[in-house]
């Protein structure tokens, strides 16, 4: 996947990404309830090694967290991490820890989780919030029940499903996302209102 822009439901801004690997990690951060803002390559670290050589590292992404701290993310395209990246990660993690931030190497997520979030992300925009229907959706799933059972009780699935998918994206509803989404998946209203009501 080529470079592009991701519209962030977290803060309503466009976030640049440089590859499909980065896009997936931006999506995961945008869905994370602890994240309040996301940026691409906001900082570059440069330091001198004991042997006198100069090294640099620019983490792919940065997330501002709801507790005021930050998270820097390097996006790895595979599970194995090169020695080069591992060394840079060690240095940068120590540097950011000194100011209360975190650093992590983000490996590829479970493909089923990524596919489910990619589907739900298509409904992340506020236009799918549903107005008064959103409250009815939350009520319909106060008791855990299969997705389509709750949807059909609310009306025409063509109009109801986008609101349900938006609620699953923003956390007002929950479902197990580590298994494929289907019409019988169990959906439950969150105990607290979803974080992103935009």
N, C-alpha and C positions, 0 to 999 in steps of 0.2 A: 504494500500500500504506500502510495506517495505521500509526501508532506501535505499538511492541510491545517484546518482550523476546527476546533471543537467548541460548540456553544455550551458553556458551563451553566448547569442549573444551580450550582452552588452560589455563584455570585453574578450571574447574568452577563458574563463577558465571554469573548472569544479567547481561546487558549490555543497557541500554535503548537503543533507537534511535527516531528521530523520523520516519522516512520510509523508503520503499523504497530510496532512494538510499543512505541511511545503513546500512540493513540489509545491502546488498550489500558495502559497505566493511567492516562488522564481520565478515562472513563471510570476506572476503579476509584480514583481519588474523588471524582465528582460524585460518586455514589456513597462515599464514606461519610457517616454522620459527624465525625470529628473534624472534617475539613471545612474551612470557611472561605478559602481562596486557593487558586492554583495558578502557577506561572511556569513558563518553559525557559530553561537555562538562564536563571536570573543572576547567577554568580559564577565566578571562576576562581579556583584556588591555585596559587603558585607558591612553591616552596623549594628550599635547597636541601638536598639529601646530604648525609654525612660525607659522602665521597665528593661533594662539591657540585654534582649535577643538579640541574634545575628541572623539576617536574611540575605538571599542571593537571588539573582535573576540573571539568565543568559538569556537575550533576545535571541530568536531563530535566528534572522537574523539581519544583519546590511547592510545598503545601503549607499554608498557614493553618494552624489547628485552633480549635475553639478555646483552648486554655491559654492562647497567646504565644505558644511555642511554634517552632517550625520543623518541617520534615523535608530533608533533601533526598531525592531518589535518583539512583542510576538504574536505567532500564536495561536489563540483560535479555538478550534474545534467546537464551537457552539456560538450562539448569546449571550447567558447569560455568564457573566463573574463572576467567583467566588469572594467572598470577599477577599480571600487570594491573588489572582492575582491583584485585583483592588487596594489593599493596596500597593503591591510591585510596580505596575505601577505608582502610585502617587509619590512614593519616587524616582524612577528612572527617571521619566519624569522631576521632579524638578532638579535632579542632571545634566541631560544632557542639559536641557535648559540653565543652567549657562554657558555652552560653545557654545551655539548657535545651538545645535542639537535638534532633535525631537524624541519622543518615541510614539509608538501607539500600541494598541492591534488590531491585524488584525482578524476580524471575517470572516466567510466563505463568499465568494463573491456570487453574483447572479449566480445560476447554468447555465443559458444560456450564460452569459458572460464567465464563466470559461470553458464551453464546446467549445465556439467559439475560445477562445485564445488557448486552448489545441490543437485544429485542426490547427490553424495558426502556432503554435509553431513548428509543424512538418516540417515547411518550413522556419525556422529561419536561417538555416545555409547558409553561403555565396554561396554554390554550386547552390542555387536556385535564385541567383541574376539575371541571365539572360543576362548579357553582353549588346549588342546593343538592344536586345529585351526590356530591362528594360526602355529605353528611349521611345520606341514605346508604351509601356504599359502606361506610364505616359501621353503621348499625347492622347492616346485613351480615357482616363478618365478625360481629362481636363473639359469636360462637363459631369455632373453627368449622369450616365446611368446604366441600369441593368447589372449585372456582366457578364452574358453569351453573351449579345449583344456586349459588348466591347471585350470579349475574342474571339468570333467567327470572329470579324473583323480583328483580328491579326493573325489568322491561326489556326492550329490544337489545340484544347483545351488541349490535352494530354501534349503538350509542353508549352502552354501558361499559363495554370492555376497555375503550381508551381511558376512561376515568379510573377503572380498576388498575390498569397497567401503570398509570401515573401514580396512583397511591402505593403500588408496590415499589416503584422507583424511589419515591420520596420518603418511604418508611411509615406511612400511615397504615399500610397493610404489610403483612409479611407472609412469605411462603418459602419452603426449602429451595434454594437456588443452586444447590449442588447436584440436583437431579433435573432432567429435562422438564420444562414447563409443559403442562398439558391440561385438558379440561377437567381432570379429576384431581389436580394438585390441591392440597389443603391450604386454604388461605385463612388468615386470622387478622383481626384488627389489632394494631399496636396498642400497648397499654398507655402510651403517651402519643400525642399528636405528632405526625411526621415532621421532621426537621425542616424540610423545604416545602413551604406552602406557596411559593411564588409560581 
